[in-house]
Structure formats: structure tokens, C-alpha cells
Amino acid sequence: MDILKKPLITEKISAMNERGVYGFVVEKTAKKPEIKAAVEKMFGVKVVSVRTMRYAAKLKTRYTKTKVVSGYTNAFKKAIVQVADGEVIDFYGEI
């Protein structure tokens, strides 16, 4: 099972990248030691700390010509990972 789904690329996270802090969307069942091991294995860096947060699904309603369509957005878990000083994760290397 792949714990790391995708990296977070937002303005706030990109500003924190200079300090060695990176964000990832992870599996909802992933625990902090599993996330740490996955990041260290995938990117070859030393992880100092991992912070996680869960986001609940939100109700969304859309009005169409024939009816009202209601549904939910996806729930997800986000991990904020801090790497050791001097180490860098390069998300844009393959572009």
C-alpha cells in the first residue's frame, strides 16, 4: 500500500519549503511512524517531525435546470513533514 498519495503544492506550503517543511496528502489510516518511514525511503532524507491533520467531507449542493444535486467532497488526511537542516525534497526535478 502506498501511504503517500501526492505532495501538497500551495502558496503556504511552498513558502514553508525554504525552511525544510513539506506537505503531503496521505492515506486516512496512515500513522506518523509509517509516514516518516515512507518519506525517508522515497526521497532519501532524514525526517525530524511529522504533524498530521484530518479533514472531514463537506456537503456541496449544485443547482441544475432539472433538479438540485447534493453530494460530499472527499475526506482526506494531510501530513506536514519537517526534514533535517540542509536536506531538500525536490518535487519539480522530473518536470
C-alpha positions in Angstrom: 0.0 0.0 0.0 1.3 3.4 -1.0 1.0 5.7 2.0 1.9 8.9 0.3 -0.8 9.9 -2.3 0.5 13.2 -3.6 2.5 16.2 -2.5 0.7 19.4 -1.5 1.7 22.4 -3.7 0.1 25.5 -2.3 1.4 29.0 -1.6 1.6 28.4 2.1 3.4 25.1 1.8 5.7 26.4 -0.9 6.8 29.3 1.4 7.5 26.7 4.1 9.6 24.6 1.8 12.5 27.0 2.3 12.6 26.0 6.0 12.5 22.3 5.2 8.8 21.8 5.7 6.8 19.8 3.1 3.2 18.7 2.9 1.6 15.5 1.6 -1.8 14.1 1.2 -1.7 10.6 2.8 -3.9 7.6 3.4 -6.5 8.1 6.1 -5.2 5.2 8.1 -1.5 6.1 8.0 0.2 6.7 11.3 3.1 9.1 11.9 5.9 6.5 12.1 4.6 5.0 8.8 4.6 8.4 7.1 8.1 9.1 8.4 9.4 5.8 7.1 7.7 6.3 3.7 9.1 9.8 3.2 12.7 8.8 4.2 12.5 5.8 1.9 11.1 7.6 -1.1 13.1 10.8 -1.0 16.3 9.7 0.9 16.1 12.4 3.6 16.1 12.4 7.4 12.7 13.4 8.8 12.7 15.3 12.1 9.0 15.6 12.8 5.6 14.7 11.3 2.3 16.5 12.0 -1.0 15.2 10.8 -4.5 16.6 10.4 -7.7 15.0 9.1 -10.3 16.9 7.0 -13.9 15.8 7.0 -16.1 15.6 3.9 -18.0 18.8 3.1 -21.6 19.0 1.8 -21.8 20.5 -1.7 -25.0 21.5 -3.5 -25.3 22.4 -7.1 -28.5 23.7 -8.7 -29.2 22.5 -12.3 -32.0 23.1 -14.7 -33.9 20.0 -13.7 -33.1 19.3 -10.0 -30.8 20.0 -7.1 -27.7 17.8 -6.9 -26.2 17.2 -3.5 -23.1 15.3 -2.5 -20.0 15.4 -0.5 -16.4 16.2 -1.2 -13.8 13.6 -0.4 -12.4 13.4 3.2 -8.6 13.2 3.4 -5.6 13.3 5.7 -2.7 15.8 5.4 0.8 15.3 6.8 3.3 18.2 7.3 6.8 16.8 7.4 9.9 18.6 8.5 13.3 17.3 7.3 16.7 17.9 8.8 18.6 21.1 8.2 20.4 21.2 4.8 18.2 18.5 3.3 15.8 19.2 0.4 13.0 17.3 -1.3 12.8 18.3 -5.0 9.2 17.9 -6.3 10.0 19.7 -9.6 13.1 17.7 -10.6 11.3 15.5 -13.1 9.4 18.3 -14.8 
